Amino acid sequence: MRHISLSKEILSRILTKKLSKINLSVTFACNYRCKTCNIWKIYTEAPEQKDTELALRDYDRLFKENPELMWVSFTGGEPFLRTDFTDIVLSALNNIEKIRVVSLVTNGSMPEQVEKGVRRILDKAGKATNIFVEVSLDGVEAVHNELRGIHDAYKKALDTYLKLKDLKEESESSLLDVNLEYTISKFNIGLLKKTIDTLREANVPFDLNDLVVTFAHNSFYYRNLQNDITPQTDTLIGEISWLLDQYRSGSLFDQVTRTYLKSALKYFNGGWRPPCVAGVHSCFLDPYGNIYPCIMLSHKIGNLNKDGFDLRKILRNPNSRFFKKSLRDSCPTCWTSCEAYQTIIFNFPYFLKDLI
């Protein structure tokens, strides 16, 4: 029943072109040293910047003034490094009238803290909302540890995942989904099947519907525009094709995931430009209140402290209109999950043949 209600809400947003999702980075602090991302360098080079991050009261105001938001996606840095992170999530759940989906990603470095935080979110949430928690895991133990720059990153990620799986079973919550997020890059290309087989051999409670596959991109947000992180195309297409052969979709969310993977084949084969909805149905907010159409294009369209907290007004201002009129067609495009999923959902007729 919850999927039927959600489908009706999505259809209404397609027809009205309302803002529906915000990708929200609550901090650039990070305790890992990943090869695919340089966010962790920001506060090692300029630690004073951390003091300018938005406060909880700013998020309270943001969520109260944007009741039409349907989906809030929390990221970082590592969001759980903020001691008030669960309060920020609860503020979204309790203050946004139309909220239907909350997603958050963690590197899994703090198993007890993450489990405690998600438990509190489940206990204190004021309404029934789909909550997705994704724990990053990018390969077998040696590969993941090397890629993340931390010697026990793999063990901590699995510990976090297992604690959250136990929490889901204990709480009997149909609203909590716990996933592993696997980002394919040049550093782990060709190892997807081996990683999955290793998890199964270790009797980890896991199936392919618990896996979120993403693809490494160069972006101003990741501070990695000069990094060589792109996986070899032929091998990447082979891995996606193999995964699609194994994947069985059931729920609405599974169907969207399958469509995301099928569209990835078109994207990485070249010649296909996604019908992006950034700046219309979604936007990106950094920890300092700066607003961008997405995580890929460094064209700032507003700032909460200067332009007010009403995102609808910001997405209609001259900077936003300039993006839609003059910059959208020159965007290099991407097919990363934080931007691709809403592209699929809010271009439902375009992707219909892949969804059914």
C-alpha positions as a Markdown table, in Angstrom:
| # | Residue | x | y | z |
|---|---|---|---|---|
| 1 | Met | 0.0 | 0.0 | 0.0 |
| 2 | Arg | 2.8 | 2.4 | 0.8 |
| 3 | His | 4.2 | 2.0 | -2.8 |
| 4 | Ile | 0.8 | 2.8 | -4.3 |
| 5 | Ser | 0.6 | 6.0 | -2.2 |
| 6 | Leu | 4.1 | 6.9 | -3.2 |
| 7 | Ser | 3.4 | 6.2 | -6.9 |
| 8 | Lys | 0.5 | 8.6 | -6.8 |
| 9 | Glu | 2.6 | 11.3 | -5.2 |
| 10 | Ile | 5.3 | 10.9 | -7.8 |
| 11 | Leu | 2.8 | 11.2 | -10.6 |
| 12 | Ser | 1.5 | 14.4 | -9.2 |
| 13 | Arg | 5.1 | 15.8 | -9.1 |
| 14 | Ile | 5.7 | 14.8 | -12.7 |
| 15 | Leu | 2.7 | 16.8 | -13.8 |
| 16 | Thr | 3.4 | 19.8 | -11.7 |
| 17 | Lys | 7.2 | 19.9 | -12.0 |
| 18 | Lys | 7.6 | 20.6 | -8.3 |
| 19 | Leu | 10.9 | 20.4 | -6.4 |
| 20 | Ser | 10.9 | 16.9 | -4.8 |
| 21 | Lys | 14.4 | 15.9 | -3.7 |
| 22 | Ile | 17.4 | 17.5 | -2.1 |
| 23 | Asn | 20.8 | 16.0 | -1.9 |
| 24 | Leu | 22.2 | 17.4 | 1.3 |
| 25 | Ser | 25.8 | 17.3 | 2.5 |
| 26 | Val | 25.8 | 18.0 | 6.2 |
| 27 | Thr | 29.6 | 18.1 | 6.6 |
| 28 | Phe | 32.8 | 17.8 | 4.6 |
| 29 | Ala | 34.6 | 16.2 | 7.6 |
| 30 | Cys | 35.7 | 12.7 | 6.8 |
| 31 | Asn | 37.9 | 10.2 | 8.7 |
| 32 | Tyr | 38.8 | 8.1 | 5.7 |
| 33 | Arg | 41.3 | 8.8 | 2.9 |
| 34 | Cys | 39.6 | 7.4 | -0.2 |
| 35 | Lys | 41.4 | 7.3 | -3.5 |
| 36 | Thr | 38.2 | 8.3 | -5.4 |
| 37 | Cys | 37.4 | 11.4 | -3.4 |
| 38 | Asn | 39.3 | 14.3 | -1.9 |
| 39 | Ile | 36.6 | 15.7 | 0.4 |
| 40 | Trp | 38.7 | 14.6 | 3.4 |
| 41 | Lys | 41.4 | 17.1 | 2.4 |
| 42 | Ile | 39.2 | 20.2 | 2.9 |
| 43 | Tyr | 39.4 | 20.4 | 6.7 |
| 44 | Thr | 43.0 | 19.2 | 6.9 |
| 45 | Glu | 44.0 | 22.1 | 4.7 |
| 46 | Ala | 41.5 | 24.7 | 6.2 |
| 47 | Pro | 40.2 | 23.4 | 9.5 |
| 48 | Glu | 38.5 | 26.8 | 10.3 |
| 49 | Gln | 36.0 | 26.2 | 7.5 |
| 50 | Lys | 34.3 | 23.6 | 9.7 |
| 51 | Asp | 33.0 | 26.3 | 11.9 |
| 52 | Thr | 31.0 | 27.8 | 9.1 |
| 53 | Glu | 28.8 | 24.7 | 8.5 |
| 54 | Leu | 25.1 | 25.1 | 8.9 |
| 55 | Ala | 23.7 | 24.6 | 12.5 |
| 56 | Leu | 20.8 | 22.4 | 13.5 |
| 57 | Arg | 18.6 | 25.5 | 13.8 |
| 58 | Asp | 19.3 | 26.2 | 10.1 |
| 59 | Tyr | 18.1 | 22.8 | 9.1 |
| 60 | Asp | 15.0 | 23.2 | 11.2 |
| 61 | Arg | 14.2 | 26.3 | 9.3 |
| 62 | Leu | 15.0 | 24.8 | 5.9 |
| 63 | Phe | 12.7 | 21.8 | 6.5 |
| 64 | Lys | 9.9 | 23.9 | 7.8 |
| 65 | Glu | 10.0 | 26.3 | 4.9 |
| 66 | Asn | 10.1 | 23.5 | 2.2 |
| 67 | Pro | 7.1 | 21.3 | 3.1 |
| 68 | Glu | 6.8 | 20.0 | -0.4 |
| 69 | Leu | 10.1 | 18.0 | -0.3 |
| 70 | Met | 9.4 | 14.3 | -0.8 |
| 71 | Trp | 12.9 | 12.9 | -0.6 |
| 72 | Val | 15.9 | 14.0 | 1.5 |
| 73 | Ser | 19.3 | 12.3 | 0.8 |
| 74 | Phe | 21.9 | 12.9 | 3.4 |
| 75 | Thr | 25.6 | 12.6 | 2.7 |
| 76 | Gly | 29.0 | 14.0 | 3.6 |
| 77 | Gly | 32.0 | 13.7 | 4.2 |
| 78 | Glu | 31.0 | 11.2 | 6.8 |
| 79 | Pro | 27.6 | 12.5 | 8.2 |
| 80 | Phe | 27.8 | 10.6 | 11.5 |
| 81 | Leu | 30.9 | 12.6 | 12.4 |
| 82 | Arg | 28.4 | 15.4 | 13.3 |
| 83 | Thr | 27.2 | 14.8 | 16.8 |
| 84 | Asp | 23.8 | 16.3 | 15.9 |
| 85 | Phe | 23.3 | 14.3 | 12.7 |
| 86 | Thr | 20.4 | 12.2 | 14.0 |
| 87 | Asp | 18.8 | 15.4 | 15.2 |
| 88 | Ile | 19.1 | 16.8 | 11.6 |
| 89 | Val | 17.5 | 13.7 | 10.2 |
| 90 | Leu | 14.7 | 13.8 | 12.8 |
| 91 | Ser | 14.1 | 17.4 | 11.9 |
| 92 | Ala | 13.5 | 16.5 | 8.3 |
| 93 | Leu | 11.2 | 13.6 | 9.3 |
| 94 | Asn | 9.2 | 15.7 | 11.7 |
| 95 | Asn | 9.1 | 19.1 | 9.9 |
| 96 | Ile | 8.6 | 18.2 | 6.2 |
| 97 | Glu | 4.9 | 17.7 | 5.7 |
| 98 | Lys | 5.3 | 15.7 | 2.4 |
| 99 | Ile | 8.4 | 13.6 | 3.1 |
| 100 | Arg | 8.2 | 10.1 | 1.9 |
| 101 | Val | 11.9 | 9.0 | 1.6 |
| 102 | Val | 15.0 | 9.6 | 3.6 |
| 103 | Ser | 18.3 | 8.1 | 2.6 |
| 104 | Leu | 21.7 | 8.4 | 4.2 |
| 105 | Val | 25.1 | 7.0 | 3.5 |
| 106 | Thr | 27.9 | 6.1 | 5.8 |
| 107 | Asn | 31.5 | 4.8 | 5.4 |
| 108 | Gly | 30.7 | 2.4 | 8.3 |
| 109 | Ser | 33.7 | 3.6 | 10.4 |
| 110 | Met | 31.6 | 3.9 | 13.6 |
| 111 | Pro | 29.4 | 0.8 | 13.9 |
| 112 | Glu | 28.0 | 1.5 | 17.4 |
| 113 | Gln | 27.4 | 5.1 | 16.7 |
| 114 | Val | 25.6 | 4.4 | 13.4 |
| 115 | Glu | 23.4 | 1.7 | 15.0 |
| 116 | Lys | 22.5 | 3.9 | 17.9 |
| 117 | Gly | 21.7 | 6.8 | 15.6 |
| 118 | Val | 19.5 | 4.8 | 13.3 |
| 119 | Arg | 17.7 | 3.2 | 16.2 |
| 120 | Arg | 17.0 | 6.7 | 17.6 |
| 121 | Ile | 15.7 | 7.8 | 14.2 |
| 122 | Leu | 13.3 | 4.9 | 14.1 |
| 123 | Asp | 12.1 | 5.5 | 17.7 |
| 124 | Lys | 11.6 | 9.2 | 17.3 |
| 125 | Ala | 10.3 | 9.6 | 13.8 |
| 126 | Gly | 6.9 | 11.3 | 13.8 |
| 127 | Lys | 5.6 | 9.7 | 10.6 |
| 128 | Ala | 5.9 | 6.6 | 8.6 |
| 129 | Thr | 8.7 | 7.2 | 6.0 |
| 130 | Asn | 10.9 | 4.9 | 3.9 |
| 131 | Ile | 14.4 | 5.1 | 5.5 |
| 132 | Phe | 17.3 | 3.8 | 3.4 |
| 133 | Val | 20.8 | 3.4 | 5.0 |
| 134 | Glu | 23.7 | 2.6 | 2.7 |
| 135 | Val | 27.0 | 1.4 | 4.0 |
| 136 | Ser | 30.0 | 1.8 | 1.6 |
| 137 | Leu | 31.8 | -1.4 | 0.7 |
| 138 | Asp | 34.0 | -1.3 | -2.4 |
| 139 | Gly | 35.5 | -4.7 | -2.7 |
| 140 | Val | 37.0 | -7.7 | -0.9 |
| 141 | Glu | 38.9 | -6.8 | 2.3 |
| 142 | Ala | 42.3 | -6.0 | 1.0 |
| 143 | Val | 40.9 | -3.9 | -1.9 |
| 144 | His | 38.4 | -2.0 | 0.2 |
| 145 | Asn | 41.0 | -1.2 | 2.9 |
| 146 | Glu | 43.5 | 0.0 | 0.3 |
| 147 | Leu | 40.9 | 2.1 | -1.5 |
| 148 | Arg | 39.6 | 3.7 | 1.7 |
| 149 | Gly | 43.0 | 4.3 | 3.2 |
| 150 | Ile | 42.2 | 2.6 | 6.5 |
| 151 | His | 43.5 | -0.8 | 7.5 |
| 152 | Asp | 40.3 | -2.1 | 9.1 |
| 153 | Ala | 37.7 | -0.3 | 7.0 |
| 154 | Tyr | 36.3 | -3.6 | 5.6 |
| 155 | Lys | 35.6 | -5.1 | 9.1 |
| 156 | Lys | 34.0 | -1.9 | 10.3 |
| 157 | Ala | 31.8 | -1.6 | 7.3 |
| 158 | Leu | 30.6 | -5.2 | 7.7 |
| 159 | Asp | 30.1 | -4.7 | 11.4 |
| 160 | Thr | 28.0 | -1.6 | 10.7 |
| 161 | Tyr | 25.9 | -3.4 | 8.1 |
| 162 | Leu | 25.3 | -6.4 | 10.3 |
| 163 | Lys | 24.3 | -4.2 | 13.3 |
| 164 | Leu | 21.8 | -2.4 | 11.1 |
| 165 | Lys | 20.4 | -5.7 | 9.7 |
| 166 | Asp | 19.9 | -6.9 | 13.3 |
| 167 | Leu | 18.2 | -3.6 | 14.1 |
| 168 | Lys | 15.8 | -4.0 | 11.1 |
| 169 | Glu | 14.9 | -7.6 | 12.3 |
| 170 | Glu | 14.5 | -6.5 | 15.9 |
| 171 | Ser | 12.4 | -3.5 | 15.1 |
| 172 | Glu | 10.3 | -5.5 | 12.6 |
| 173 | Ser | 10.3 | -2.3 | 10.5 |
| 174 | Ser | 9.1 | -2.5 | 7.0 |
| 175 | Leu | 10.2 | 1.1 | 6.5 |
| 176 | Leu | 13.9 | 0.5 | 7.1 |
| 177 | Asp | 16.1 | -0.8 | 4.2 |
| 178 | Val | 19.8 | -1.5 | 4.8 |
| 179 | Asn | 22.1 | -1.7 | 1.8 |
| 180 | Leu | 25.7 | -2.1 | 0.8 |
| 181 | Glu | 26.9 | 0.6 | -1.6 |
| 182 | Tyr | 29.5 | -0.5 | -4.1 |
| 183 | Thr | 31.2 | 2.2 | -6.1 |
| 184 | Ile | 32.9 | 0.9 | -9.2 |
| 185 | Ser | 36.1 | 2.7 | -10.1 |
| 186 | Lys | 39.5 | 2.0 | -11.7 |
| 187 | Phe | 40.7 | 0.6 | -8.4 |
| 188 | Asn | 38.1 | -2.2 | -8.1 |
| 189 | Ile | 36.9 | -2.8 | -11.7 |
| 190 | Gly | 36.3 | -6.5 | -12.4 |
| 191 | Leu | 35.9 | -7.4 | -8.7 |
| 192 | Leu | 32.1 | -7.1 | -8.3 |
| 193 | Lys | 31.3 | -10.8 | -8.6 |
| 194 | Lys | 34.3 | -11.8 | -6.4 |
| 195 | Thr | 33.1 | -9.3 | -3.7 |
| 196 | Ile | 29.5 | -10.7 | -3.8 |
| 197 | Asp | 30.8 | -14.3 | -3.7 |
| 198 | Thr | 33.0 | -13.5 | -0.7 |
| 199 | Leu | 30.0 | -12.0 | 1.2 |
| 200 | Arg | 28.0 | -15.1 | 0.5 |
| 201 | Glu | 30.8 | -17.5 | 1.5 |
| 202 | Ala | 31.0 | -15.6 | 4.8 |
| 203 | Asn | 27.2 | -16.1 | 5.3 |
| 204 | Val | 26.6 | -12.4 | 5.4 |
| 205 | Pro | 22.8 | -11.8 | 5.2 |
| 206 | Phe | 22.8 | -10.3 | 1.8 |
| 207 | Asp | 21.2 | -10.6 | -1.6 |
| 208 | Leu | 21.4 | -8.5 | -4.7 |
| 209 | Asn | 18.5 | -6.4 | -3.6 |
| 210 | Asp | 20.7 | -5.3 | -0.7 |
| 211 | Leu | 23.3 | -3.9 | -3.1 |
| 212 | Val | 23.4 | -0.3 | -4.5 |
| 213 | Val | 25.9 | 0.0 | -7.3 |
| 214 | Thr | 27.3 | 3.4 | -8.1 |
| 215 | Phe | 30.0 | 4.6 | -10.5 |
| 216 | Ala | 33.0 | 6.8 | -9.7 |
| 217 | His | 32.7 | 10.3 | -11.3 |
| 218 | Asn | 34.9 | 13.3 | -11.4 |
| 219 | Ser | 33.2 | 16.3 | -9.8 |
| 220 | Phe | 33.8 | 19.6 | -8.0 |
| 221 | Tyr | 31.9 | 18.2 | -5.1 |
| 222 | Tyr | 34.4 | 15.3 | -4.7 |
| 223 | Arg | 37.3 | 17.6 | -5.3 |
| 224 | Asn | 38.7 | 15.0 | -7.7 |
| 225 | Leu | 38.6 | 16.7 | -11.1 |
| 226 | Gln | 42.3 | 15.9 | -11.7 |
| 227 | Asn | 42.1 | 12.3 | -10.4 |
| 228 | Asp | 42.2 | 9.3 | -12.7 |
| 229 | Ile | 39.4 | 7.2 | -11.3 |
| 230 | Thr | 37.4 | 6.1 | -14.3 |
| 231 | Pro | 37.0 | 2.3 | -14.7 |
| 232 | Gln | 37.8 | 0.6 | -18.0 |
| 233 | Thr | 34.7 | 0.8 | -20.1 |
| 234 | Asp | 34.5 | -2.7 | -21.6 |
| 235 | Thr | 35.0 | -4.4 | -18.2 |
| 236 | Leu | 32.5 | -2.0 | -16.6 |
| 237 | Ile | 29.8 | -2.8 | -19.2 |
| 238 | Gly | 30.5 | -6.5 | -18.6 |
| 239 | Glu | 30.0 | -6.1 | -14.8 |
| 240 | Ile | 26.8 | -4.2 | -15.3 |
| 241 | Ser | 25.5 | -6.8 | -17.8 |
| 242 | Trp | 26.4 | -9.7 | -15.4 |
| 243 | Leu | 24.6 | -8.0 | -12.5 |
| 244 | Leu | 21.5 | -7.4 | -14.6 |
| 245 | Asp | 21.4 | -11.1 | -15.5 |
| 246 | Gln | 21.3 | -11.9 | -11.8 |
| 247 | Tyr | 19.0 | -9.2 | -10.6 |
| 248 | Arg | 15.3 | -9.8 | -9.9 |
| 249 | Ser | 13.1 | -6.8 | -9.3 |
| 250 | Gly | 10.1 | -6.9 | -7.0 |
| 251 | Ser | 9.2 | -3.6 | -5.4 |
| 252 | Leu | 8.9 | -0.2 | -7.0 |
| 253 | Phe | 12.3 | 0.7 | -5.7 |
| 254 | Asp | 13.8 | -2.6 | -7.1 |
| 255 | Gln | 12.3 | -1.7 | -10.5 |
| 256 | Val | 13.9 | 1.7 | -10.4 |
| 257 | Thr | 17.3 | 0.2 | -9.5 |
| 258 | Arg | 17.0 | -2.2 | -12.5 |
| 259 | Thr | 16.2 | 0.7 | -14.8 |
| 260 | Tyr | 19.2 | 2.6 | -13.4 |
| 261 | Leu | 21.5 | -0.4 | -14.3 |
| 262 | Lys | 20.0 | -0.8 | -17.8 |
| 263 | Ser | 20.4 | 2.9 | -18.5 |
| 264 | Ala | 24.0 | 2.7 | -17.2 |
| 265 | Leu | 24.7 | 0.4 | -20.2 |
| 266 | Lys | 23.5 | 3.1 | -22.6 |
| 267 | Tyr | 25.4 | 5.8 | -20.8 |
| 268 | Phe | 28.8 | 4.1 | -20.6 |
| 269 | Asn | 28.4 | 2.8 | -24.2 |
| 270 | Gly | 28.3 | 6.5 | -25.2 |
| 271 | Gly | 25.9 | 8.5 | -27.3 |
| 272 | Trp | 23.1 | 8.7 | -24.7 |
| 273 | Arg | 22.3 | 11.9 | -22.8 |
| 274 | Pro | 20.1 | 11.4 | -19.7 |
| 275 | Pro | 17.0 | 13.6 | -19.5 |
| 276 | Cys | 18.2 | 15.2 | -16.3 |
| 277 | Val | 15.9 | 16.8 | -13.8 |
| 278 | Ala | 18.5 | 18.7 | -11.7 |
| 279 | Gly | 17.4 | 22.2 | -10.9 |
| 280 | Val | 13.8 | 21.4 | -11.4 |
| 281 | His | 12.9 | 18.3 | -9.3 |
| 282 | Ser | 16.1 | 18.2 | -7.3 |
| 283 | Cys | 19.1 | 20.3 | -6.1 |
| 284 | Phe | 22.2 | 20.0 | -4.0 |
| 285 | Leu | 23.0 | 21.8 | -0.8 |
| 286 | Asp | 26.5 | 21.9 | 0.6 |
| 287 | Pro | 27.3 | 22.2 | 4.3 |
| 288 | Tyr | 27.6 | 26.0 | 4.1 |
| 289 | Gly | 24.2 | 26.7 | 2.7 |
| 290 | Asn | 25.3 | 27.0 | -1.0 |
| 291 | Ile | 22.8 | 25.6 | -3.5 |
| 292 | Tyr | 23.7 | 24.0 | -6.8 |
| 293 | Pro | 21.5 | 22.2 | -9.4 |
| 294 | Cys | 23.4 | 19.0 | -8.7 |
| 295 | Ile | 26.7 | 17.5 | -7.4 |
| 296 | Met | 28.3 | 17.6 | -10.8 |
| 297 | Leu | 28.0 | 21.3 | -12.0 |
| 298 | Ser | 29.7 | 24.0 | -9.9 |
| 299 | His | 27.2 | 26.7 | -10.9 |
| 300 | Lys | 26.0 | 28.2 | -7.6 |
| 301 | Ile | 22.4 | 29.2 | -7.9 |
| 302 | Gly | 21.9 | 30.6 | -4.4 |
| 303 | Asn | 22.8 | 30.6 | -0.7 |
| 304 | Leu | 20.3 | 30.1 | 2.2 |
| 305 | Asn | 21.7 | 32.8 | 4.4 |
| 306 | Lys | 21.7 | 35.4 | 1.6 |
| 307 | Asp | 18.7 | 34.4 | -0.5 |
| 308 | Gly | 16.4 | 32.9 | 2.1 |
| 309 | Phe | 15.5 | 29.3 | 2.9 |
| 310 | Asp | 12.6 | 28.9 | 0.4 |
| 311 | Leu | 14.1 | 26.6 | -2.2 |
| 312 | Arg | 11.2 | 27.2 | -4.6 |
| 313 | Lys | 12.2 | 30.9 | -4.9 |
| 314 | Ile | 15.8 | 30.1 | -5.3 |
| 315 | Leu | 15.1 | 27.6 | -8.1 |
| 316 | Arg | 13.3 | 30.5 | -9.9 |
| 317 | Asn | 15.9 | 33.1 | -9.5 |
| 318 | Pro | 18.1 | 34.6 | -12.3 |
| 319 | Asn | 21.0 | 32.2 | -11.5 |
| 320 | Ser | 18.7 | 29.2 | -11.7 |
| 321 | Arg | 17.1 | 30.5 | -14.9 |
| 322 | Phe | 20.5 | 31.0 | -16.5 |
| 323 | Phe | 21.4 | 27.4 | -15.7 |
| 324 | Lys | 18.3 | 26.0 | -17.2 |
| 325 | Lys | 18.6 | 28.2 | -20.3 |
| 326 | Ser | 22.3 | 28.4 | -21.0 |
| 327 | Leu | 24.2 | 25.7 | -19.0 |
| 328 | Arg | 22.1 | 22.6 | -18.9 |
| 329 | Asp | 22.9 | 21.6 | -22.5 |
| 330 | Ser | 26.6 | 22.0 | -22.0 |
| 331 | Cys | 26.7 | 19.9 | -18.8 |
| 332 | Pro | 29.1 | 16.9 | -19.2 |
| 333 | Thr | 26.3 | 14.7 | -17.8 |
| 334 | Cys | 26.6 | 11.9 | -15.3 |
| 335 | Trp | 25.0 | 8.6 | -14.3 |
| 336 | Thr | 25.6 | 8.6 | -10.5 |
| 337 | Ser | 22.8 | 7.3 | -8.3 |
| 338 | Cys | 22.2 | 10.5 | -6.3 |
| 339 | Glu | 21.2 | 12.2 | -9.6 |
| 340 | Ala | 20.1 | 9.3 | -11.8 |
| 341 | Tyr | 17.3 | 7.9 | -9.6 |
| 342 | Gln | 15.2 | 11.1 | -9.6 |
| 343 | Thr | 15.8 | 11.4 | -13.4 |
| 344 | Ile | 14.2 | 8.0 | -13.8 |
| 345 | Ile | 11.3 | 8.6 | -11.3 |
| 346 | Phe | 10.4 | 12.0 | -12.7 |
| 347 | Asn | 10.7 | 11.0 | -16.4 |
| 348 | Phe | 8.5 | 8.0 | -15.8 |
| 349 | Pro | 7.0 | 7.9 | -19.4 |
| 350 | Tyr | 10.5 | 8.1 | -20.9 |
| 351 | Phe | 11.7 | 5.1 | -18.9 |
| 352 | Leu | 8.5 | 3.2 | -19.0 |
| 353 | Lys | 9.7 | 0.4 | -21.3 |
| 354 | Asp | 12.6 | -0.3 | -18.9 |
| 355 | Leu | 10.4 | -0.2 | -15.8 |
| 356 | Ile | 8.0 | -2.9 | -16.9 |
